[in-house]
Structure formats: structure tokens, C-alpha cells
Amino acid sequence: MFDAIRQIFKHKDLRMRIFYTLALLVIVRLIFHTPMPGVDLDALAQVFQSNQFLGLIDLFSGGSLTRFSIAMMGVAPFINASIIMQLMTMALPSVEALSKEGDYGRRKIAQYTRYLTVPLAMLQGWGMITLLQRSDVNILGDVSIMRLLVLLATITIGTMLVMWLGELITEYGIGNGISLIIFVGILSALPGGLSGTIALFDFSKLLNLIIFAVLAIVTIYFVVYITEGQRNIPISYAGRGGGNRLFGGQSSHLPLRVNQAGVIPIIFALSLLLFPGLIASFFAGARTPWIAQGAEFVQNLFQNQVFYGIFYFLLVVFFTYFYTWVIFKPDQVAENIQKSGGFIPGIRPGRQTVDFLGFVSNRITLAGAIFLGFIAVLPIVVQAFTGITTLTLGGTGLLIVVAVALETMRQIRAQLIMKQYDQV
């Protein structure tokens, strides 16, 4: 490890990339800690502590909501825009054709995603302001039309600024910028959770705390194990002749990860999980009785831990399969193997190879999807048995933290290998 750190700081280009990433992350945290004026932050914190739904949104936004910062929605609108664009890739043939046009298509889809982020940031900002206004505590005071427009403009600009900084990290720094912003936001909540646990420490709960710590260590181990796990499919290449010489065939393998989707299913599921309760809050005070009753039913339904956990689990499993289907195309992989003169031993090229790759991918994705779903609902199970609720870094946050850390380390390792090749 120390040799790797020494190698990192030995290369100026890699060293500057890391410093650049750290500097931009500091700027993002400063933005998240910059509150908008005219907000009772103490009353706001009380509301978030008493509402699990709002607490989940705050954890996902990196704590920017409890401070009512200029980027209070964080990167959530950008993630929702990405989800919509992914769905449009499946539903609209024109968007699907654009996604297959290589680098040009990816840049155009990224541009459309940025455009879509703007109205989503305004819509989600307006929804959150409306939700806070309807709380029992007076948080925002009197919100006039002009002040509402200023708040929405500030929230939108803050979101776009954070999104831009994330893309700068991806392009000029190390790792995925949006994932690193979420990563740092989740870690920032850890000191507060630890201090709250220590402040409320009681020797009668010592056994529960030990169980919680052991479960956290075991969870970290299995997260690393599943994230790094892969199925190697053997690939053979036939011998080729050149002039009067015959070159022997070679063997390689195609790695298929158990969790090909990474943390994307968790992030997608969290984003969609927030919508029903948020929309229901808009209609809670409706004059039509059946609309108000329906909104209250939805709010109570998502406050139910059993329903919430089951729905969350199913969403994670669905998005694991969905995103794996988006990024892994068995027909394209089979075509590339055939074009390079390779084949899978015992499997005919063409349709049989496509079916075999799809079969293997579906089997290992099932294991990855169930694991991700279990990790997602793990905090609900642990809190039910241990009663510890002050530690906010649950299974979802732990998975995101570990997966982003592993992916960043993997990119740093790749950069080091490239530097070694350059020296040779």
C-alpha cells in the first residue's frame, strides 16, 4: 500500500489529478455548506430528524437540505435526468440509434441530460419548498412570488454548478465526479452519527452496539467480495498462418462481473423511491376529500417499514437487471469475439454464443441483484433488532462508499500501469 502511495505521488500528472479532484470536492462541500438567507436552520433540523423520508433525502444530498444550501437538491436532479434518458434509450428508436453512434452519440445524450436537469431541479426544488411550507414548524416564513422565484433560480444554479464540478472531476481528475460527490456527502454524515451514538451511549445497549459493529465489518467484507467477484468465460483463438509459418492459437477469457451495474441500481432506486411521498405531500391539503385521503394513504404507506423495505428491495433488483441489460449487450460482445477470430470452447459462434452469454449474465446478475437488495434493506433490519438509529451510514451508504472507493482505486491503478508502460 505504501509503495502504491509512493508511486502515486512520484508521477506529477497523477499527483496533479488527485490534488485537482480534492480541490473540487472541497469547493462542492463549501457550496453545500452555504445556506440561503431567511431560513430557520434549527427548526429545519428538527423537521428532518422527525421525518425518515426527509432524512433519507438529506443523506442522499450530502446534508445540503438540512442547511438549506444554495445547492439543496445536490446531484439528485441530474441523476433523475440520467434515469429518464436511459429509459428513453429503450423506448425511443431515435435515442437508441443515437446511443450507438460512438463518442458523438454519448456526448449528445450527455448534453440532453444536462438540459433536462434544469427543469427537474426547478420542479424538485419547488416540491421541497412546498413540502417544508406545509410542515408544522415555520421554517421559511412568508414566501412571496418573487422570493419563490429567487429561491428556485438559486437552487437550479447551485445544482448545475455542482453537476459541472462533478463533470470536471470526471474529465480532469480521478474517478467518477458525481459518484465521488455522493461518496463525500455520505462520509460527511458519519462524524455526526458517531458523536450522536457516543452521546446517547448506554451500557445496557453495549451488546447491540457490538453486534452492529460486527455486522458493519462483515458487510464491508461481502461488499468488497461481491463487487470484485467475476465469472471468467474462456475464449480461444484459432491458429493463424503467415507465409510459411503457422502460429499457434491463444487462450484468453472474458470477465463478467457479478455486480456489473455497480452502485447505479441503488442510486436509481433511491431517486424513484422519493417521488411517491413527495408527490403525495402536494395533495395532502387538497380540498377534494378522496384526493386528500389518497395522498395521506400514500404517505402512511411509505412510512410503513415493511412495505418500504419490500418495495426498495424490488426496485433495486429491477434496476440491477435493467442497467446490466443497458451496459452489457451479448449480441455485440459475441460479434466482437467472432470478428477477432475467437470462440468459446464448446459453443458455436453466432446465435449460440449470444444465448450462452445472455444465460450466464442473467445467472450471475441474479446473485448480484439479490445481494444489492439485501444490502439496501439491511439498515431497516439492523435498526429493528439493535435499536441503533443514530448511525446514518447504513447498508446503502456503505455500499456506495465501498464501491466508489474501489472504482477510484481501480482507476488509479490503471493510471499507474499506463505510466509504467510509458517508461518502457
C-alpha positions as CSV (number, residue, x, y, z in Angstrom):
1,M,0.0,0.0,0.0
2,F,2.8,2.4,1.0
3,D,4.6,1.6,-2.3
4,A,1.5,2.4,-4.2
5,I,1.1,5.7,-2.4
6,R,4.8,6.5,-3.2
7,Q,4.2,5.6,-6.9
8,I,1.2,7.9,-7.0
9,F,3.0,10.9,-5.8
10,K,6.0,10.1,-7.9
11,H,4.2,10.9,-11.1
12,K,3.4,14.6,-11.5
13,D,0.4,14.1,-13.8
14,L,-1.3,11.7,-11.5
15,R,-0.4,13.8,-8.4
16,M,-2.0,16.8,-10.0
17,R,-5.1,14.9,-10.9
18,I,-5.6,13.8,-7.3
19,F,-5.0,17.4,-6.0
20,Y,-7.4,18.7,-8.6
21,T,-10.1,16.2,-7.5
22,L,-9.6,17.0,-3.8
23,A,-9.8,20.8,-4.5
24,L,-13.0,20.5,-6.5
25,L,-14.6,18.3,-3.8
26,V,-13.7,20.9,-1.2
27,I,-15.4,23.5,-3.4
28,V,-18.5,21.3,-3.6
29,R,-18.6,20.9,0.2
30,L,-18.3,24.7,0.6
31,I,-21.3,25.1,-1.8
32,F,-23.3,22.5,0.3
33,H,-22.5,24.4,3.5
34,T,-23.6,27.8,2.1
35,P,-27.2,28.4,3.3
36,M,-29.7,30.7,1.7
37,P,-30.8,33.6,3.9
38,G,-34.1,33.8,5.8
39,V,-34.3,30.1,6.9
40,D,-34.7,28.9,10.5
41,L,-32.0,26.2,10.4
42,D,-32.7,24.9,13.9
43,A,-36.4,24.3,13.1
44,L,-35.3,22.8,9.8
45,A,-33.0,20.3,11.5
46,Q,-35.9,19.3,13.9
47,V,-38.2,18.6,10.9
48,F,-35.6,16.4,9.2
49,Q,-34.8,14.4,12.4
50,S,-38.5,13.6,12.9
51,N,-39.2,12.5,9.3
52,Q,-37.5,9.4,8.0
53,F,-38.4,10.3,4.4
54,L,-36.8,13.7,4.6
55,G,-33.8,12.2,6.5
56,L,-33.2,9.8,3.5
57,I,-33.3,12.7,1.1
58,D,-30.8,14.6,3.2
59,L,-28.4,11.7,3.4
60,F,-28.6,11.3,-0.4
61,S,-28.0,15.1,-0.9
62,G,-24.9,15.1,1.4
63,G,-26.5,17.1,4.1
64,S,-27.3,20.1,1.9
65,L,-31.0,20.0,2.7
66,T,-30.7,20.4,6.5
67,R,-28.6,23.6,5.8
68,F,-31.0,24.7,3.0
69,S,-27.9,25.4,0.9
70,I,-27.8,27.1,-2.5
71,A,-27.4,23.5,-3.9
72,M,-30.0,21.9,-1.6
73,M,-31.1,19.3,-4.1
74,G,-27.5,18.1,-4.7
75,V,-27.0,15.9,-7.7
76,A,-30.4,14.3,-7.4
77,P,-31.9,16.2,-10.4
78,F,-29.0,15.1,-12.6
79,I,-29.4,11.5,-11.6
80,N,-33.1,11.6,-12.3
81,A,-32.4,13.1,-15.7
82,S,-30.0,10.3,-16.4
83,I,-32.7,7.7,-15.4
84,I,-35.1,9.4,-17.8
85,M,-32.5,9.3,-20.7
86,Q,-31.8,5.7,-20.0
87,L,-35.5,4.9,-20.3
88,M,-35.8,6.9,-23.4
89,T,-32.9,4.9,-24.9
90,M,-35.1,1.8,-24.5
91,A,-38.4,3.4,-25.6
92,L,-37.4,5.7,-28.5
93,P,-35.7,4.2,-31.5
94,S,-34.1,7.6,-32.4
95,V,-32.4,7.9,-29.0
96,E,-31.3,4.3,-29.2
97,A,-29.8,4.9,-32.6
98,L,-28.0,8.0,-31.2
99,S,-26.6,5.9,-28.3
100,K,-24.9,3.6,-30.9
101,E,-23.1,6.4,-32.7
102,G,-20.0,6.2,-30.5
103,D,-18.4,9.2,-28.8
104,Y,-20.7,11.6,-30.7
105,G,-23.8,9.9,-29.5
106,R,-22.6,9.8,-25.9
107,R,-21.8,13.5,-26.0
108,K,-25.2,14.4,-27.4
109,I,-27.1,12.3,-24.8
110,A,-24.9,13.9,-22.1
111,Q,-25.9,17.3,-23.4
112,Y,-29.6,16.4,-23.4
113,T,-29.2,15.1,-19.9
114,R,-27.9,18.5,-18.8
115,Y,-30.8,20.3,-20.5
116,L,-33.2,18.0,-18.7
117,T,-31.6,18.6,-15.3
118,V,-32.6,22.3,-15.4
119,P,-36.5,21.8,-15.3
120,L,-36.1,18.8,-12.9
121,A,-34.0,20.9,-10.5
122,M,-36.7,23.6,-10.5
123,L,-39.5,21.1,-10.1
124,Q,-37.8,19.2,-7.2
125,G,-36.8,22.5,-5.6
126,W,-40.4,23.8,-5.8
127,G,-41.7,20.5,-4.4
128,M,-39.3,20.6,-1.4
129,I,-40.1,24.2,-0.6
130,T,-43.9,23.4,-0.8
131,L,-43.3,20.4,1.5
132,L,-41.4,22.5,4.1
133,Q,-44.1,25.2,4.0
134,R,-46.7,22.7,4.9
135,S,-44.8,21.4,7.9
136,D,-46.0,22.3,11.4
137,V,-42.9,24.4,12.1
138,N,-42.5,27.8,10.4
139,I,-39.2,27.4,8.6
140,L,-39.3,29.7,5.6
141,G,-41.6,32.4,6.9
142,D,-43.7,34.3,4.3
143,V,-42.7,33.2,0.8
144,S,-43.8,35.7,-1.8
145,I,-43.8,35.0,-5.6
146,M,-40.6,37.0,-6.1
147,R,-38.8,35.2,-3.2
148,L,-40.0,31.8,-4.6
149,L,-38.6,32.7,-8.0
150,V,-35.3,33.7,-6.4
151,L,-35.2,30.5,-4.4
152,L,-35.9,28.3,-7.4
153,A,-33.3,30.2,-9.5
154,T,-30.7,29.8,-6.8
155,I,-31.4,26.1,-6.3
156,T,-31.2,25.4,-10.1
157,I,-28.0,27.4,-10.5
158,G,-26.5,25.6,-7.5
159,T,-27.4,22.2,-8.9
160,M,-26.0,22.9,-12.3
161,L,-22.8,24.3,-10.6
162,V,-22.4,21.0,-8.6
163,M,-23.1,19.0,-11.7
164,W,-20.5,21.0,-13.7
165,L,-17.9,20.4,-11.0
166,G,-18.6,16.7,-11.0
167,E,-18.1,16.5,-14.7
168,L,-14.8,18.4,-14.3
169,I,-13.7,15.8,-11.8
170,T,-14.6,13.0,-14.2
171,E,-12.7,14.6,-17.1
172,Y,-9.6,16.1,-15.5
173,G,-9.5,14.3,-12.1
174,I,-9.6,10.8,-10.8
175,G,-12.8,8.7,-10.6
176,N,-16.4,9.5,-11.5
177,G,-17.2,13.0,-10.3
178,I,-20.9,12.5,-9.5
179,S,-20.2,9.3,-7.5
180,L,-17.4,11.0,-5.6
181,I,-19.7,13.9,-4.6
182,I,-22.2,11.4,-3.2
183,F,-19.4,9.5,-1.6
184,V,-18.1,12.5,0.2
185,G,-21.6,13.6,1.2
186,I,-22.3,10.2,2.8
187,L,-19.0,10.2,4.7
188,S,-19.7,13.7,6.0
189,A,-22.6,12.4,7.9
190,L,-20.5,9.8,9.7
191,P,-18.9,12.0,12.4
192,G,-22.3,13.3,13.4
193,G,-23.7,9.8,13.6
194,L,-20.8,8.6,15.7
195,S,-21.0,11.6,18.0
196,G,-24.7,11.1,18.5
197,T,-24.2,7.4,19.3
198,I,-21.5,8.3,21.8
199,A,-23.6,11.0,23.4
200,L,-26.5,8.5,23.9
201,F,-24.3,5.6,24.9
202,D,-25.8,3.3,27.5
203,F,-24.1,0.2,28.8
204,S,-27.4,-1.7,28.5
205,K,-27.0,-1.3,24.8
206,L,-23.4,-2.4,24.6
207,L,-24.2,-5.8,23.2
208,N,-26.4,-4.2,20.4
209,L,-23.5,-1.8,19.6
210,I,-21.1,-4.7,19.4
211,I,-23.5,-6.6,17.1
212,F,-23.8,-3.5,15.0
213,A,-20.0,-3.1,14.6
214,V,-19.6,-6.8,13.7
215,L,-22.3,-6.6,11.1
216,A,-20.7,-3.5,9.6
217,I,-17.3,-5.3,9.3
218,V,-18.9,-8.4,7.8
219,T,-21.0,-6.2,5.4
220,I,-17.8,-4.4,4.2
221,Y,-16.1,-7.8,3.6
222,F,-19.0,-9.1,1.5
223,V,-19.4,-5.8,-0.4
224,V,-15.8,-6.0,-1.4
225,Y,-16.1,-9.7,-2.2
226,I,-19.2,-9.3,-4.4
227,T,-18.0,-6.1,-6.0
228,E,-14.7,-7.7,-7.1
229,G,-16.2,-11.1,-7.9
230,Q,-16.4,-12.1,-11.6
231,R,-17.0,-15.1,-13.9
232,N,-14.3,-15.7,-16.4
233,I,-15.6,-17.1,-19.7
234,P,-12.8,-18.8,-21.6
235,I,-12.1,-17.5,-25.1
236,S,-9.9,-19.5,-27.6
237,Y,-8.3,-18.1,-30.8
238,A,-7.6,-20.4,-33.7
239,G,-4.1,-20.8,-35.1
240,R,-3.2,-18.5,-38.0
241,G,-0.8,-18.9,-40.8
242,G,1.6,-16.3,-42.0
243,G,3.9,-17.1,-45.0
244,N,5.4,-20.5,-44.5
245,R,4.8,-20.3,-40.7
246,L,1.9,-21.4,-38.6
247,F,1.2,-19.5,-35.4
248,G,-0.5,-21.5,-32.6
249,G,-3.8,-20.4,-31.1
250,Q,-4.1,-18.4,-27.9
251,S,-6.4,-18.5,-25.0
252,S,-7.9,-15.7,-23.0
253,H,-11.0,-15.0,-21.0
254,L,-14.0,-12.6,-20.9
255,P,-14.6,-11.3,-17.4
256,L,-18.2,-10.9,-16.4
257,R,-18.6,-9.2,-13.0
258,V,-21.2,-10.4,-10.6
259,N,-22.3,-6.8,-10.0
260,Q,-21.9,-5.2,-13.4
261,A,-24.2,-2.3,-12.6
262,G,-22.1,-1.1,-9.6
263,V,-24.0,1.3,-7.3
264,I,-26.2,2.7,-10.1
265,P,-29.2,0.5,-9.1
266,I,-29.1,1.8,-5.5
267,I,-28.9,5.4,-6.7
268,F,-31.7,4.9,-9.2
269,A,-33.9,3.1,-6.7
270,L,-33.4,5.8,-4.1
271,S,-34.2,8.5,-6.6
272,L,-37.5,6.9,-7.6
273,L,-38.4,6.0,-4.0
274,L,-38.5,9.6,-3.1
275,F,-41.1,10.6,-5.7
276,P,-44.4,9.0,-4.3
277,G,-44.1,10.6,-0.9
278,L,-43.0,13.9,-2.4
279,I,-46.0,14.0,-4.9
280,A,-48.4,12.8,-2.1
281,S,-47.3,15.7,0.0
282,F,-48.5,18.2,-2.7
283,F,-52.1,16.8,-2.5
284,A,-52.2,16.3,1.3
285,G,-54.1,19.5,1.8
286,A,-56.4,19.1,-1.3
287,R,-60.0,20.3,-1.0
288,T,-61.3,17.2,-2.7
289,P,-61.7,14.6,0.1
290,W,-60.8,11.5,-1.9
291,I,-57.6,13.1,-3.2
292,A,-56.5,14.2,0.3
293,Q,-57.3,10.8,1.6
294,G,-55.3,9.1,-1.2
295,A,-52.3,11.3,-0.6
296,E,-52.5,10.6,3.2
297,F,-52.7,6.8,2.4
298,V,-49.6,7.0,0.2
299,Q,-47.6,9.0,2.8
300,N,-48.6,6.5,5.6
301,L,-47.8,3.5,3.2
302,F,-44.2,4.7,2.6
303,Q,-43.8,5.3,6.3
304,N,-44.5,1.6,6.9
305,Q,-41.1,-0.1,7.3
306,V,-42.3,-3.5,5.9
307,F,-43.8,-2.0,2.7
308,Y,-40.9,0.4,2.3
309,G,-38.3,-2.4,2.7
310,I,-40.1,-4.7,0.2
311,F,-40.6,-2.0,-2.4
312,Y,-37.0,-0.8,-2.0
313,F,-35.7,-4.4,-2.4
314,L,-37.8,-4.9,-5.6
315,L,-36.7,-1.6,-7.1
316,V,-33.0,-2.4,-6.6
317,V,-33.4,-5.9,-8.1
318,F,-35.2,-4.4,-11.1
319,F,-32.7,-1.7,-11.7
320,T,-29.8,-4.1,-11.4
321,Y,-31.2,-6.2,-14.3
322,F,-32.2,-3.0,-16.2
323,Y,-28.8,-1.4,-16.0
324,T,-27.0,-4.6,-16.7
325,W,-29.1,-5.0,-19.8
326,V,-28.2,-1.5,-20.9
327,I,-24.4,-1.8,-20.5
328,F,-23.9,-5.4,-21.5
329,K,-25.0,-6.4,-25.0
330,P,-24.5,-10.2,-25.6
331,D,-25.0,-9.8,-29.4
332,Q,-22.3,-7.1,-29.6
333,V,-19.9,-9.0,-27.5
334,A,-20.4,-12.2,-29.5
335,E,-19.9,-10.2,-32.7
336,N,-16.7,-8.7,-31.4
337,I,-15.4,-12.1,-30.4
338,Q,-16.1,-13.6,-33.8
339,K,-14.5,-10.6,-35.6
340,S,-11.3,-11.1,-33.6
341,G,-11.2,-14.8,-34.6
342,G,-12.2,-16.1,-31.2
343,F,-14.8,-18.5,-29.9
344,I,-16.0,-20.0,-26.7
345,P,-14.9,-23.7,-26.4
346,G,-17.9,-26.0,-26.9
347,I,-20.2,-23.1,-28.1
348,R,-20.9,-22.4,-31.8
349,P,-20.3,-18.8,-32.9
350,G,-23.3,-16.7,-33.6
351,R,-26.7,-17.3,-32.0
352,Q,-25.5,-20.0,-29.6
353,T,-22.7,-17.6,-28.3
354,V,-25.3,-14.8,-27.8
355,D,-27.7,-17.1,-25.9
356,F,-24.8,-18.5,-23.8
357,L,-23.5,-15.1,-22.8
358,G,-27.1,-13.9,-22.0
359,F,-27.7,-17.0,-19.9
360,V,-24.5,-16.6,-17.9
361,S,-25.1,-12.9,-17.5
362,N,-28.6,-13.4,-16.2
363,R,-27.5,-16.1,-13.7
364,I,-24.7,-14.0,-12.1
365,T,-26.8,-10.9,-12.2
366,L,-29.4,-12.7,-10.1
367,A,-26.9,-13.2,-7.3
368,G,-25.7,-9.5,-7.6
369,A,-29.3,-8.2,-7.6
370,I,-30.3,-10.1,-4.5
371,F,-27.1,-9.0,-2.7
372,L,-27.7,-5.4,-3.6
373,G,-31.4,-5.6,-2.5
374,F,-30.3,-7.2,0.8
375,I,-27.7,-4.5,1.4
376,A,-30.3,-1.8,0.7
377,V,-32.8,-3.1,3.3
378,L,-30.1,-4.0,5.8
379,P,-30.4,-0.8,7.8
380,I,-34.1,-1.4,8.4
381,V,-33.4,-4.9,9.7
382,V,-30.5,-3.9,11.9
383,Q,-32.3,-0.9,13.4
384,A,-35.3,-3.2,14.2
385,F,-33.1,-5.7,16.1
386,T,-30.5,-3.3,17.7
387,G,-32.5,-0.1,18.1
388,I,-29.5,2.0,16.9
389,T,-30.7,4.8,14.7
390,T,-28.1,7.5,15.2
391,L,-25.6,6.0,12.8
392,T,-26.8,7.1,9.4
393,L,-24.2,5.1,7.4
394,G,-26.4,2.1,6.7
395,G,-26.1,-0.6,4.1
396,T,-26.9,1.7,1.2
397,G,-24.4,4.3,2.2
398,L,-21.8,1.6,3.0
399,L,-22.2,0.0,-0.4
400,I,-21.8,3.4,-2.2
401,V,-18.8,4.3,-0.2
402,V,-17.0,0.9,-0.7
403,A,-17.9,0.7,-4.4
404,V,-16.9,4.2,-5.2
405,A,-13.6,3.7,-3.3
406,L,-12.8,0.5,-5.1
407,E,-13.6,2.1,-8.5
408,T,-11.4,5.1,-7.8
409,M,-8.6,2.8,-6.6
410,R,-9.0,0.8,-9.8
411,Q,-8.7,3.9,-11.9
412,I,-5.6,5.0,-10.0
413,R,-4.1,1.5,-10.5
414,A,-4.8,1.7,-14.2
415,Q,-3.1,5.1,-14.4
416,L,0.0,3.7,-12.7
417,I,0.1,0.8,-15.1
418,M,-0.1,3.2,-18.1
419,K,2.8,5.2,-16.6
420,Q,4.9,2.0,-16.3
421,Y,4.2,1.2,-20.0
422,D,5.2,4.8,-21.0
423,Q,8.5,4.4,-19.2
424,V,9.2,1.1,-21.0
